């Protein structure tokens, strides 16, 4: 008997962006390029996250810091070398740090520095300062767990990347940055959702999580009745679905699983659909998150993971059965 399965692994295409950060970078061509493969996004919310007790260590040429989150008793302690190979800096370079304070009316000059929502590494040159890289707490954590930067982090970092899901969307015809600029539902969430942190703006809590596929693995097995042409076509990938169709299907699967408040269409009949994978007749389809985030919704949560199989999986069997499989 012939069987066909599609295993889809979703990963963050870029670090989670607060609405405030999105307003700053929405026209940035470098970030738009980083998001060019991302066509699925989640709009969520979490308490304000900041860098605290930041102290430059001039002797070891590194930045000592803590990461705090409102109402989270856990404190992360970290050390970031100022020389980072990802930006091409070397021991001969003179690196400075520029801080962005959450409260712009309270700019601090003497360490330890607190209430920082981001900072940049800058290289001094005779022609002027050269921007190297910028970090929010979530960008630093994401770059660290992916091994992009050299950094030391101690503490339960997974407790800092839990998001209450408000909306799941797609952007298959344009970039996510273009899609969300002026997006009415995005504006509704900013206007209607109350901050979970006292004395904070929703723009510092509402977060955009952009996703791309780390992998789409199609597995097929063939019985004795299979013809050679069908087997050759499968081996050559001729029957592989287009990425856009998989993204459209993934959006429906996530919406049905989490039933976000701000999604008007909840796809209760999924996996039945006209533009998803229903007509491809897979025996099994799965969607798994490959980052250690947690997506929280009314009925439960979906956890991602850093192992080769990821975390929890949304599973569709025989074009009919729909369930969430926990990866404990």
Residue, then its C-alpha position, 0 to 999 in steps of 0.5 A: x500500500x502506498x503511503x505519503x507523509x509531510x513533516x513540516x518544521x517551523x522556525x523563527x525567521x527573525x527574533x520576536x519583534x515588539x510593536x515598538x521595534x516593528x515601527x522602527x525597523x519596518x522599512x529596514x531592507x536588511x530585516x526585510x531580506x532576513x524575512x523573505x522566506x517567512x510567510x507565517x506569523x503569530x501576534x502574541x503578548x508577553x510582559x515587558x522584558x528588559x536588560x538590567x544591571x548592565x555593566x561594561x567590563x573593560x578588562x575582559x572586553x565584554x558586557x555583563x548584564x541581566x535580563x528581567x521580565x515583569x512578574x517573572x521571578x527568574x533572572x537571567x545572567x549573561x556575558x556578551x563579548x564585544x568582539x563578535x565574529x558574526x559582524x566581522x569585528x576583531x581584537x584590533x577594533x574599538x567597540x562601543x555600546x549604545x543603549x536604548x532606554x525604555x524610559x527616554x526621560x531617564x537616561x543613565x550614564x553610570x553603571x549599573x544601567x537599568x531599564x534598557x529595551x535594547x543596545x547596539x554594538x558600534x565600531x569606532x573608525x576615523x570616518x565615523x562610527x559604524x553600526x554592527x548589530x543590535x540586540x533586544x533581550x529576545x534577539x540576543x536570546x534567539x541569536x544565542x540558542x541558534x549559535x549565531x553569537x558568542x554569549x553566556x546565558x545562565x538561568x531558565x531562559x524558556x520562561x522568558x519566551x512564552x507568548x499569549x496568542x492573539x492572532x495567526x496570519x500569513x503573508x504569501x503575496x508580500x513580505x511580513x513587514x509590508x503585510x503588517x504595515x497598516x494591518x487593521x487587526x494588528x492595530x486593533x490588538x494594540x488598541x484593545x488589548x490591556x497591558x499585562x504589566x502595570x504602567x506599560x504601553x501595549x506596544x512594548x508587550x505586543x510581539x510579532x513572531x515571524x516563521x519560515x520552514x526549517x524543513x519540509x520532509x516528504x516521506x513516501x512508501x510504495x507497495x507492490x501495486x505502484x507503477x514505476x512512473x509514480x515512483x520516479x516522479x516521487x523521487x524527483x520531487x515532482x509531486x511536492x506541494x508548493x511552499x505557498x500551499x504549505x504555508x496556507x495549510x499551516x495557517x489553517x492548522x495553527x488557527x484551528x489548534x489555538x482559536x485566536x481571539x482576533x482571527x475571524x475565520x477559525x477554520x473549524x472544517x480544517x483539514x478540508x480546504x480549497x487552497x491547503x493540502x487537503x486535495x494532496x491526500x496525505x496520510x499524515x501531515x505534521x507541524x512542529x516548532x523548532x525553537x524553544x518558545x511556548x504559544x499560550x492559548x485559551x485551551x492550553x499551550x504549544x511548546x517548541x523544542x531545540x531537538x532534531x524533532x522539535x517540540x509539540x506537533x500538530x498532527x493531521x491523519x488521513x485527511x480527517x483526524x486532527x490532534x496536538x501531540x505533546x513531546x514531553 
